[in-house]
Amino acid sequence: MNPTDRINRLTAPASHRSSPLVLHAWAGLANRMLGIVSTIERCRETDRPVWIVWFRNRRRFNARFSDLFEPMQAPGVALRESSPLDVLSFGAPRWRENGKIPFLAQRLLFGRANVCYPDECYRCARNRLLPDVFGRTDRTVLLFAGCDLNPRVASSDGRQKELHSLFRPSPSILAEIDALASSFAGTRCIGVHVRRGDHAHAIRHSPVEAFEARMDALLASNEADSFFLATDDSAVRDRLAPRYGSRLLFRDGSSDRSTLAGMRGAVVDLWTLSRCARLLASSGSTFAPTAAALGGIPCEPVLPPAP
């Protein structure tokens, strides 16, 4: 069955008023979740079905949806793991990875005006604009969404319910989340997300020293009993552990997104952060704000004190 036939199979029944939107699910965990949930929110406004193709990247996101979550069950939404044919039909056109072959396929399947590529999607998100493809409800369109396209509801109860409905961690991952959260149940545990890696903005604007100062202040004011630390840099954990001793909790295991263990760990970290009383976030990272949306809790970006 060719890609066009598979798109047509998802064409809405008579109860739907709009043609399907095909969503290429990509980016990191939090941005991928935000791209999916915000697209579904927008499409529900026009009763538009959403077909999600979940792409796995062996270097940056090495996990299938089914490796992390229970099957997605939502009216008007279908999700499937990408196949080799999908990579050529719906993949992001890049010279080094695929010789931009998907660009030709997408021209044939959709037409240029009916595809919103990653750069355009980010530009719309930064400027709080809705990509034009959402307005083309009479045509099947392709959207590369790796960011929040509906920030107006980011902290609403509706967003919290939608996230929990769409993304349900697998039983084994949920058991690990429950075990970690039980270790600080009933206490004032503050979640701390220190993003390092290749995130230059977070490293520059949220240095570890700023986290230490804020954590020390929360302890001094008796606003915190303990901290749950999530980080992609073991050096951060090694630095903070002696300083806070038994007051610092964290998940043991890999944070390498090129491994399945690291990806499962990312889900554990995200959901465990959502069980904390409040969050301290790295500037520019969506990880802690997504956890805050899951938990319906406050989230504070950590910045150095003004000079």
Secondary structure as GFF3:
##gff-version 3
##sequence-region A 1 307
A	DSSP	alpha_helix	3	9	.	.	.	ID=ss1
A	DSSP	beta_strand	21	25	.	.	.	ID=ss2
A	DSSP	alpha_helix	29	44	.	.	.	ID=ss3
A	DSSP	beta_strand	50	54	.	.	.	ID=ss4
A	DSSP	alpha_helix	65	68	.	.	.	ID=ss5
A	DSSP	beta_strand	77	81	.	.	.	ID=ss6
A	DSSP	alpha_helix	84	90	.	.	.	ID=ss7
A	DSSP	alpha_helix	95	98	.	.	.	ID=ss8
A	DSSP	alpha_helix	101	109	.	.	.	ID=ss9
A	DSSP	three_ten_helix	112	114	.	.	.	ID=ss10
A	DSSP	beta_strand	115	116	.	.	.	ID=ss11
A	DSSP	alpha_helix	118	126	.	.	.	ID=ss12
A	DSSP	three_ten_helix	132	135	.	.	.	ID=ss13
A	DSSP	beta_strand	141	145	.	.	.	ID=ss14
A	DSSP	three_ten_helix	151	153	.	.	.	ID=ss15
A	DSSP	alpha_helix	157	166	.	.	.	ID=ss16
A	DSSP	alpha_helix	171	182	.	.	.	ID=ss17
A	DSSP	beta_strand	189	194	.	.	.	ID=ss18
A	DSSP	alpha_helix	200	205	.	.	.	ID=ss19
A	DSSP	alpha_helix	208	220	.	.	.	ID=ss20
A	DSSP	beta_strand	226	231	.	.	.	ID=ss21
A	DSSP	alpha_helix	234	244	.	.	.	ID=ss22
A	DSSP	three_ten_helix	245	247	.	.	.	ID=ss23
A	DSSP	beta_strand	248	250	.	.	.	ID=ss24
A	DSSP	alpha_helix	260	274	.	.	.	ID=ss25
A	DSSP	beta_strand	278	282	.	.	.	ID=ss26
A	DSSP	alpha_helix	287	295	.	.	.	ID=ss27
A	DSSP	beta_strand	299	302	.	.	.	ID=ss28
###
